[in-house]
C-alpha cells in the first residue's frame, strides 16, 4: 500500500474530489475529521487545550468552541504554535492508526485529505503521490462568495491568507483541473484512480514490509536458539 496526498485551496473543490474518490472505493483519511476527533472531551489533547487556553473556550455542552479558539490563535503566533504542538502529534498518531488499518485490509493505496499539505510539509516525505485540486482565481472567488455569502473583498482576503493555488500546483505530481463542470472533474478523477490502481508502488511497500517481518522473525528465532542452547 502507498500513500496519496490530496490538497487544494478554499472553494477549489477538494471536498468534491475527495467524495468522488470515496465513491470509487478509495479509503480516505480526512485530516479535518481527525483533527476534530482528537480534541473531543476526555481526550489528552482536549485536557491540555483547556488547561492552556482556559474554560472560556468551551461551549455549554463541554466541547471546544472552535470559532472562539480560532479567534484566539489568529491574533497570536505564540498561541498558534502552542495549539499546534498539542494537536499535531495526536493527529499524526490517529492518522497512522487508520493507515495501518487499511494496510492490513490489503488496499493498494490510501488518500490523505490534508488542506495544509504543502504549508506544513510534515507528511510529504511519506507520500508517493500528491494531488492538487485547482481552479482559476476568478472561479475560486465566485464559488467562495456564493458558498459563504461573502463580499468580493472578504473572499479575496480569505484566498490571500492561503498559499496560492498556482504554487501548490507546481509542487504536486497530479493536478485535477476543476474550473469547469463536475462531469469534467469526474473524468479526471477516474483517470487518476486508474493510474494509481495500475501503479506498482504498492508492491515495493509490500516487499519491504515482508522483508522487515521476515528479518525480525529471523532475529527472534536466532535469539531463541542462543537462549535455549
Secondary structure as a PSIPRED ss2 file (coil, helix, strand):
# PSIPRED VFORMAT (PSIPRED V4.0)

   1 X C   1.000  0.000  0.000
   2 X E   0.000  0.000  1.000
   3 X E   0.000  0.000  1.000
   4 X E   0.000  0.000  1.000
   5 X E   0.000  0.000  1.000
   6 X E   0.000  0.000  1.000
   7 X E   0.000  0.000  1.000
   8 X C   1.000  0.000  0.000
   9 X C   1.000  0.000  0.000
  10 X C   1.000  0.000  0.000
  11 X C   1.000  0.000  0.000
  12 X C   1.000  0.000  0.000
  13 X C   1.000  0.000  0.000
  14 X H   0.000  1.000  0.000
  15 X H   0.000  1.000  0.000
  16 X H   0.000  1.000  0.000
  17 X H   0.000  1.000  0.000
  18 X H   0.000  1.000  0.000
  19 X H   0.000  1.000  0.000
  20 X H   0.000  1.000  0.000
  21 X H   0.000  1.000  0.000
  22 X H   0.000  1.000  0.000
  23 X H   0.000  1.000  0.000
  24 X C   1.000  0.000  0.000
  25 X C   1.000  0.000  0.000
  26 X C   1.000  0.000  0.000
  27 X E   0.000  0.000  1.000
  28 X E   0.000  0.000  1.000
  29 X E   0.000  0.000  1.000
  30 X E   0.000  0.000  1.000
  31 X H   0.000  1.000  0.000
  32 X H   0.000  1.000  0.000
  33 X H   0.000  1.000  0.000
  34 X H   0.000  1.000  0.000
  35 X H   0.000  1.000  0.000
  36 X H   0.000  1.000  0.000
  37 X H   0.000  1.000  0.000
  38 X C   1.000  0.000  0.000
  39 X C   1.000  0.000  0.000
  40 X C   1.000  0.000  0.000
  41 X C   1.000  0.000  0.000
  42 X C   1.000  0.000  0.000
  43 X C   1.000  0.000  0.000
  44 X H   0.000  1.000  0.000
  45 X H   0.000  1.000  0.000
  46 X H   0.000  1.000  0.000
  47 X H   0.000  1.000  0.000
  48 X H   0.000  1.000  0.000
  49 X H   0.000  1.000  0.000
  50 X H   0.000  1.000  0.000
  51 X H   0.000  1.000  0.000
  52 X H   0.000  1.000  0.000
  53 X H   0.000  1.000  0.000
  54 X C   1.000  0.000  0.000
  55 X H   0.000  1.000  0.000
  56 X H   0.000  1.000  0.000
  57 X H   0.000  1.000  0.000
  58 X E   0.000  0.000  1.000
  59 X C   1.000  0.000  0.000
  60 X C   1.000  0.000  0.000
  61 X C   1.000  0.000  0.000
  62 X C   1.000  0.000  0.000
  63 X C   1.000  0.000  0.000
  64 X E   0.000  0.000  1.000
  65 X C   1.000  0.000  0.000
  66 X H   0.000  1.000  0.000
  67 X H   0.000  1.000  0.000
  68 X H   0.000  1.000  0.000
  69 X H   0.000  1.000  0.000
  70 X H   0.000  1.000  0.000
  71 X H   0.000  1.000  0.000
  72 X H   0.000  1.000  0.000
  73 X H   0.000  1.000  0.000
  74 X H   0.000  1.000  0.000
  75 X C   1.000  0.000  0.000
  76 X C   1.000  0.000  0.000
  77 X H   0.000  1.000  0.000
  78 X H   0.000  1.000  0.000
  79 X H   0.000  1.000  0.000
  80 X H   0.000  1.000  0.000
  81 X H   0.000  1.000  0.000
  82 X H   0.000  1.000  0.000
  83 X H   0.000  1.000  0.000
  84 X H   0.000  1.000  0.000
  85 X H   0.000  1.000  0.000
  86 X H   0.000  1.000  0.000
  87 X H   0.000  1.000  0.000
  88 X H   0.000  1.000  0.000
  89 X H   0.000  1.000  0.000
  90 X H   0.000  1.000  0.000
  91 X H   0.000  1.000  0.000
  92 X H   0.000  1.000  0.000
  93 X H   0.000  1.000  0.000
  94 X H   0.000  1.000  0.000
  95 X H   0.000  1.000  0.000
  96 X H   0.000  1.000  0.000
  97 X H   0.000  1.000  0.000
  98 X H   0.000  1.000  0.000
  99 X H   0.000  1.000  0.000
 100 X H   0.000  1.000  0.000
 101 X H   0.000  1.000  0.000
 102 X H   0.000  1.000  0.000
 103 X H   0.000  1.000  0.000
 104 X H   0.000  1.000  0.000
 105 X C   1.000  0.000  0.000
 106 X C   1.000  0.000  0.000
 107 X C   1.000  0.000  0.000
 108 X C   1.000  0.000  0.000
 109 X E   0.000  0.000  1.000
 110 X E   0.000  0.000  1.000
 111 X E   0.000  0.000  1.000
 112 X E   0.000  0.000  1.000
 113 X E   0.000  0.000  1.000
 114 X C   1.000  0.000  0.000
 115 X C   1.000  0.000  0.000
 116 X C   1.000  0.000  0.000
 117 X H   0.000  1.000  0.000
 118 X H   0.000  1.000  0.000
 119 X H   0.000  1.000  0.000
 120 X H   0.000  1.000  0.000
 121 X C   1.000  0.000  0.000
 122 X C   1.000  0.000  0.000
 123 X C   1.000  0.000  0.000
 124 X H   0.000  1.000  0.000
 125 X H   0.000  1.000  0.000
 126 X H   0.000  1.000  0.000
 127 X C   1.000  0.000  0.000
 128 X C   1.000  0.000  0.000
 129 X E   0.000  0.000  1.000
 130 X E   0.000  0.000  1.000
 131 X E   0.000  0.000  1.000
 132 X E   0.000  0.000  1.000
 133 X E   0.000  0.000  1.000
 134 X E   0.000  0.000  1.000
 135 X C   1.000  0.000  0.000
 136 X C   1.000  0.000  0.000
 137 X H   0.000  1.000  0.000
 138 X H   0.000  1.000  0.000
 139 X H   0.000  1.000  0.000
 140 X H   0.000  1.000  0.000
 141 X H   0.000  1.000  0.000
 142 X H   0.000  1.000  0.000
 143 X H   0.000  1.000  0.000
 144 X H   0.000  1.000  0.000
 145 X H   0.000  1.000  0.000
 146 X H   0.000  1.000  0.000
 147 X H   0.000  1.000  0.000
 148 X H   0.000  1.000  0.000
 149 X C   1.000  0.000  0.000
 150 X C   1.000  0.000  0.000
 151 X C   1.000  0.000  0.000
 152 X H   0.000  1.000  0.000
 153 X H   0.000  1.000  0.000
 154 X H   0.000  1.000  0.000
 155 X H   0.000  1.000  0.000
 156 X H   0.000  1.000  0.000
 157 X H   0.000  1.000  0.000
 158 X H   0.000  1.000  0.000
 159 X H   0.000  1.000  0.000
 160 X H   0.000  1.000  0.000
 161 X C   1.000  0.000  0.000
 162 X C   1.000  0.000  0.000
 163 X C   1.000  0.000  0.000
 164 X C   1.000  0.000  0.000
 165 X H   0.000  1.000  0.000
 166 X H   0.000  1.000  0.000
 167 X H   0.000  1.000  0.000
 168 X H   0.000  1.000  0.000
 169 X H   0.000  1.000  0.000
 170 X H   0.000  1.000  0.000
 171 X H   0.000  1.000  0.000
 172 X C   1.000  0.000  0.000
 173 X C   1.000  0.000  0.000
 174 X E   0.000  0.000  1.000
 175 X E   0.000  0.000  1.000
 176 X E   0.000  0.000  1.000
 177 X E   0.000  0.000  1.000
 178 X C   1.000  0.000  0.000
 179 X C   1.000  0.000  0.000
 180 X C   1.000  0.000  0.000
 181 X C   1.000  0.000  0.000
 182 X H   0.000  1.000  0.000
 183 X H   0.000  1.000  0.000
 184 X H   0.000  1.000  0.000
 185 X H   0.000  1.000  0.000
 186 X H   0.000  1.000  0.000
 187 X H   0.000  1.000  0.000
 188 X H   0.000  1.000  0.000
 189 X H   0.000  1.000  0.000
 190 X H   0.000  1.000  0.000
 191 X H   0.000  1.000  0.000
 192 X H   0.000  1.000  0.000
 193 X H   0.000  1.000  0.000
 194 X H   0.000  1.000  0.000
 195 X H   0.000  1.000  0.000
 196 X H   0.000  1.000  0.000
 197 X H   0.000  1.000  0.000
 198 X H   0.000  1.000  0.000
 199 X C   1.000  0.000  0.000
 200 X C   1.000  0.000  0.000
 201 X H   0.000  1.000  0.000
 202 X H   0.000  1.000  0.000
 203 X H   0.000  1.000  0.000
 204 X H   0.000  1.000  0.000
 205 X H   0.000  1.000  0.000
 206 X H   0.000  1.000  0.000
 207 X H   0.000  1.000  0.000
 208 X H   0.000  1.000  0.000
 209 X H   0.000  1.000  0.000
 210 X H   0.000  1.000  0.000
 211 X H   0.000  1.000  0.000
 212 X H   0.000  1.000  0.000
 213 X H   0.000  1.000  0.000
 214 X H   0.000  1.000  0.000
 215 X H   0.000  1.000  0.000
 216 X H   0.000  1.000  0.000
 217 X H   0.000  1.000  0.000
 218 X H   0.000  1.000  0.000
 219 X H   0.000  1.000  0.000
 220 X H   0.000  1.000  0.000
 221 X H   0.000  1.000  0.000
 222 X H   0.000  1.000  0.000
 223 X H   0.000  1.000  0.000
 224 X H   0.000  1.000  0.000
 225 X H   0.000  1.000  0.000
 226 X H   0.000  1.000  0.000
 227 X H   0.000  1.000  0.000
 228 X H   0.000  1.000  0.000
 229 X C   1.000  0.000  0.000
